């Protein structure tokens, strides 16, 4: 792979990345999740149809699981 020619915009982007990389890494993260394409498509369509972002979906699912698993009769596994 050859390196693209340096342009003022590319140089500025590289400087910005070097300067802010650690800050960005400390403030956010992502889950590298593989799932069957059919499930991915189904979830994406559901979220789009209901105007829900993926971030809101993850937050809601997390809160629901946390509440469910905090119940004394919850099965952990």
Number of C-alpha atoms within 10 A of each C-alpha: 3 4 5 7 8 9 9 9 9 12 12 12 12 12 12 11 13 10 11 11 11 10 10 11 10 8 7 7 8 7 5 5 5 7 7 7 9 9 10 12 11 11 14 15 12 12 15 12 9 9 9 12 12 13 10 11 13 11 11 12 12 12 12 12 10 11 11 14 14 12 9 7 8 10 9 7 4
